[in-house]
Amino acid sequence: MDGTAGIAQRNGAWGEDVAAGYLRSHGFEIIDRNSRPHAKDGRLEIDIVAWERSTDTMVFVEVKQHRRISQYARRLQSIDRRKKQNLRRVCNCWRRINGWEGAFRFDVVEVYGEPDAGRPLVDHIENIELFPRYGRFVKWS
């Protein structure tokens, strides 16, 4: 690890640790982290797979770490169409490999801050419309 890429990787790992801690503190059980279930494409990764016992729902979580909140950036700005396609693909692969046929949803946890720079701000965005509206997609009103 060196240079800017090394710093980004370190910050990303820190952001995932913060997100996992946040989810645990809100009643989620962490099932898997940094899972790469797609045998032919190791780049496809799910940051966190968590179980929400209160709703019997498997939650696939994408973690985004940002240095600071920007008044010019929108929430979920970094989740573009291509990223959604890849996440849909890897989540479906994880479900197939693990035999999961129950309810599931997709969340994004945005972590604002940097390691050793004070307490981070966590924005948990639940139930992103990543999957089709049919099947076992959990839709909250």
Residue pairs with C-beta under 8 A, 6 or more apart in sequence:
1 9
1 10
10 115
11 65
11 67
11 114
11 115
12 63
12 65
14 65
14 114
14 115
15 63
15 64
15 65
15 111
15 120
16 33
16 34
16 47
16 48
16 63
16 65
18 65
18 111
18 113
18 120
18 122
19 47
19 48
19 61
19 63
19 109
19 111
19 122
20 30
20 33
20 48
22 109
22 122
22 124
23 30
23 48
23 50
23 61
23 109
23 124
24 30
26 124
27 52
27 53
27 54
28 50
28 51
28 52
28 59
29 50
29 51
29 53
30 48
30 49
30 50
31 49
31 50
31 51
31 58
32 46
32 48
32 49
32 94
33 47
33 48
33 49
34 45
34 46
34 47
35 45
35 46
35 49
35 90
35 94
36 42
36 43
36 44
36 45
36 90
37 44
37 46
37 90
37 93
37 94
37 97
37 98
38 44
38 89
38 90
38 93
44 86
44 89
44 90
44 93
45 90
46 60
46 61
46 62
46 87
46 90
46 91
46 94
47 61
47 62
47 63
48 60
48 61
48 63
48 109
49 58
49 59
49 60
49 61
49 94
50 58
50 59
50 61
51 57
51 58
51 59
52 58
52 59
55 103
55 138
56 102
56 103
57 102
57 103
57 104
57 105
57 138
58 95
58 100
58 102
58 103
58 104
58 105
59 104
59 105
59 106
59 107
60 87
60 91
60 94
60 104
60 105
60 106
60 107
61 106
61 107
61 108
61 109
62 79
62 83
62 87
62 106
62 107
62 108
62 109
63 108
63 109
63 110
63 111
64 78
64 79
64 108
64 109
64 110
64 111
65 110
65 111
65 112
66 73
66 110
66 111
66 112
67 112
67 113
67 114
68 112
68 113
69 112
69 121
75 110
75 123
75 125
76 108
76 110
76 125
76 128
79 87
79 108
79 128
84 130
87 106
87 130
88 130
88 131
91 104
91 106
91 130
91 131
94 100
95 101
95 104
101 136
102 136
103 136
103 137
103 138
104 131
104 136
104 137
104 138
105 126
105 127
105 128
105 131
105 137
105 138
106 127
106 128
106 130
106 131
107 124
107 125
107 126
107 127
107 128
108 124
108 125
108 128
109 122
109 123
109 124
109 125
110 122
110 123
110 125
111 120
111 121
111 122
111 123
112 120
112 121
112 122
112 123
113 119
113 120
113 121
126 140
127 138
127 139
127 140
131 137
133 139
